Amino acid sequence: MALFEQVLEAVQAVQERAVLKPVVALILGSGLGNLATEIAEPTVIPYAEIPHFARSTVKGHAGRLVIGLLENVPVVAMQGRFHLYEGYSLQVLTLPVRVMRLLGAHTLIVTNAAGGVNPAYRPGDFYAYTRPH
């Protein structure tokens, strides 16, 4: 089955359970996975119930898609994700982002637990990566 067909199948499965159209997509790493508990009026869908979604094997990654309101903004959040080092292909890893876009999200925020060598960085700091032109 082609990737686009897989994406459409996953989108349909999500839309059968959630009517809210998200405008922001969140991929929550282990450090911010609990942010999903702040989502109001949530529809929670385990990845196992979404066609073509992989299963997260990393401890602390809940493996659920959460759709609802965060500070009155319609969001879709991946509570935990899957990784290349878990043996998944890039096609599998990027499928959820494609799904969230077709659900309506036009902004993507990705979080992760990362170290840094800049002594000015503190736990919880936000930083943005801008691709050079």
VOGU-482965 format. One line per 4 residues: number of its first residue (from 1); for each residue x, y, z of C-alpha. Coordinates in pm, whole numbers, plus 50000, padded with zeros to 5 digits. Each point is the difference from the previous one (the first is absolute). Example, Ala and Ser with C-alpha at 12.3 -4.5 7.8 and 13.67 -1.06 7.14 Angstrom:
REM VOGU-482965
1) 51230/49550/50780 ~ 50137/50344/49934 $
***
This chain:
REM VOGU-482965
1) 50000/50000/50000 ~ 50134/50344/49907 ~ 50094/50246/50275 ~ 49725/50247/49910 $
5) 49738/49724/50023 ~ 50136/49904/50343 ~ 49978/50363/50112 ~ 49640/50028/49877 $
9) 49906/49678/50181 ~ 50151/50130/50325 ~ 49830/50340/49960 ~ 49664/49831/49948 $
13) 50046/49787/50313 ~ 50081/50307/50209 ~ 49712/50205/49857 ~ 49757/49722/50088 $
17) 50084/50061/50367 ~ 50082/50372/50017 ~ 49802/50284/49844 ~ 50229/50286/50109 $
21) 50219/50140/49722 ~ 50344/50076/50147 ~ 50204/50300/49892 ~ 50317/49911/50194 $
25) 50177/49663/50008 ~ 50224/49907/50292 ~ 50251/49718/50010 ~ 50072/49963/50370 $
29) 50325/49839/50104 ~ 50051/49831/50333 ~ 50068/50330/50176 ~ 49664/50153/49910 $
33) 49781/49693/49954 ~ 49791/50103/50299 ~ 49895/50319/49821 ~ 49738/49783/49830 $
37) 49819/49975/50335 ~ 49937/50376/49975 ~ 49800/49960/49679 ~ 49633/50076/50067 $
41) 49712/49797/49856 ~ 50246/49737/49878 ~ 49943/49722/49756 ~ 50273/49746/50073 $
45) 50088/49738/49740 ~ 50272/49741/50063 ~ 50237/49964/49706 ~ 49906/49631/49982 $
49) 49649/50109/49894 ~ 50121/50221/49712 ~ 50080/49817/49677 ~ 50368/50012/49898 $
53) 50120/50175/50319 ~ 50306/49840/50153 ~ 50026/49908/50368 ~ 50236/50188/50226 $
57) 50228/49769/50193 ~ 50173/50272/50204 ~ 49925/50009/50372 ~ 49795/50307/50088 $
61) 49846/50041/49655 ~ 49627/49941/50044 ~ 49931/49922/49634 ~ 49677/50197/49968 $
65) 49858/50268/49775 ~ 49815/50265/50201 ~ 49766/50248/49832 ~ 49841/50287/50188 $
69) 50049/50356/50121 ~ 50318/50136/50153 ~ 49950/50356/50124 ~ 49690/50008/49773 $
73) 50209/49909/49693 ~ 49896/49684/49812 ~ 50298/49764/50010 ~ 50100/49648/49909 $
77) 50282/49860/50210 ~ 50214/49692/49966 ~ 50055/49892/50359 ~ 50322/49816/49933 $
81) 50148/49921/49663 ~ 50201/49739/49821 ~ 50359/50020/49885 ~ 50233/49890/49724 $
85) 50207/49806/50257 ~ 49692/49789/50078 ~ 50033/49858/49649 ~ 49728/50198/49823 $
89) 50042/50141/49650 ~ 49982/50372/49929 ~ 49668/49937/49822 ~ 49855/49857/50322 $
93) 50155/50273/50216 ~ 49858/50284/49791 ~ 49651/49854/49954 ~ 49855/50161/50319 $
97) 50116/50347/49891 ~ 49824/49953/49666 ~ 49688/49880/50183 ~ 49999/50299/50235 $
101) 50035/50236/49703 ~ 49702/49844/49821 ~ 49801/50023/50324 ~ 50045/50378/49971 $
105) 50315/50092/50194 ~ 50209/50269/49834 ~ 50256/50048/50278 ~ 50226/49725/50134 $
109) 50182/50015/50334 ~ 50243/49718/50079 ~ 50150/49953/50346 ~ 50274/49774/50123 $
113) 50235/49949/50288 ~ 50337/50123/49877 ~ 50330/50097/50147 ~ 50206/50297/49901 $
117) 50350/50133/50040 ~ 49899/50364/50040 ~ 50032/50076/50374 ~ 49728/50266/49967 $
121) 49740/49730/49923 ~ 49790/49885/50294 ~ 49754/49707/50031 ~ 49668/50105/49850 $
125) 50147/50264/49767 ~ 49846/50030/49658 ~ 50208/50042/49691 ~ 49908/50026/49636 $
129) 50190/49863/49707 ~ 49990/50210/49687 ~ 50126/49837/49685 ~ 50270/50207/49827 $
133) 49899/50135/49662 $
***
